[in-house]
Amino acid sequence: MKKNLDPSKKTASYQAYRRDFLWQILVPMIIVLILVVIASVFTAIRPPGTASLWADISTIWLLIPLLIFVLITLVILGGIIYGMAKLLNITPVYTQKLYALIRLVTKKIENVADASAKPIFFFEELSASIKSIFGQK
């Protein structure tokens, strides 16, 4: 029996995808796999005296990405520390100005709140005075 091909698999874009998949993904993976197998075989057939040397070399290669990550983190941390030092030299002046502005706004808000509460207190005092005069509880 002949199997019918899906019409979408006959398009030029699908054929290009298959070709790209083969040459950009599959072939490089196979090459790397073959190189790893060859390196493993050569490492296994070496005399036992060089095993420590290869272990040291492997450790170095495993630590290189970690060291790069640590270096990047160290540079970022250094930049943050430098920026904070510069910011701390600038902030006292502006912090003092901001504090004075906040105190001014606080006083204004307190004055407005006191002024808005005065009529309420006045009527409460008047009510209490009238109750005390007429002896009501």
N, C-alpha and C positions, 0 to 999 in steps of 0.2 A: 504494500500500500504506500502510496505517495502522500506525504504529509504536506498539506497546504501551508504556505508561509503567510503569516499575518501581514496585511497590507501596510501597516505602519513600519514594518521591518524592511520594506523595500525602498523607503525614502532615502534621499541623499544625506539628509541630516542624521538619520539613524546609522547609516554606513560610516559617516564621518565620526560619529560617537564611538562606534565599535573599534574603528582604527585608532582613535585617540586613546581609548581605554587600553588597547593592547600595548601601544608604544609609550604612553605616558604613565601608566600605572602598573600593568602586569609585568612588562619586561624589566623595568628598574627593580621591582620587588624580587623577581627571580634572580637577577644579577646580585643583589645584596645578599639574598639567601645563599647563593653559591659561594660568595666571598666569605660569609660567616662560617659555612661548613668547611671551606678550605682552611681558614684560620684555625678552626677548632681541631682539624686533623693535624695540622702542623704543630699545634700546641701539644696535642696528645702524644705525638711521636718524638718530641724533644726529650733529651735526657732529663732525669728528675732534678738535677742541680739547677736548672734554669726556671723551675716552676715558681720559685720565690720572685725571680726577676719579672716574670710575666704577671704574677699577682700584683707586684708593685706598679707595673705599667698599667694594669687594668684599674687599679685604685686611682691612679692619677687621672686616667680618662673618665672615670666615674665622678671624680671631684671637680673637674673643669666646669661643667654646667652649673654646679652648685656655687662655685666660686664666682662665676659670672653673675649669677643671681644676687649673691651677697654684695658684690661690687656695685651693682645697680642700686640695691637697697641702701648701701652706704652713701652713695652719691646723693640719693634723694634725701636721706636723713641729714647729711651735711648741708644741703640746700635749705632744708627746713630750719635747721639750727641757725644758719647764717641769716635767713630771712627774719626769724624771730629776734635775733640780736639787733638787726637794723630797725625792726618794728618797735622794740623796747626803747630805742634811743629817740624815736619820734613820738611815741604815745604819751609820755608824761605831760607834754604841753597840751595836746588835744584832750587828754583825759581831764585835766584841770578845767579846761573851758567847758567840756561836756558836763562836769560835775556842777559848775556854777549855773549852767543853763537848767539842769535838772532841779537844783535848789530853787531857782526863780519860778519855774513852772509849778513846783510843789507848793510854794507860798501862794501863788495865784489860785491854784485849785483849792487850797485850804480857805482862802478868803472868800471864794465863790461859795464853797460848801457852808461856811459859817453864815454868810449873808442869806443863803437860801433856807437855812434852818432857823434864823431869828424869828420870822413870823410864827412858826410852829411853837417855838418856846414861849413867845409872847402870849399866844392864845392859851397855852397850857398853864402859864402863870396866872393869867386872868381867870381862868376857870377854877384853879386851885384857890385863888383869893376869894372868889365869890362863894365857893363851897365852904371855906373856913368862916366867912362872915355869917352865912346863914346856917352853919352848923351841920351841913350834910356830909355824909361820908362817901 
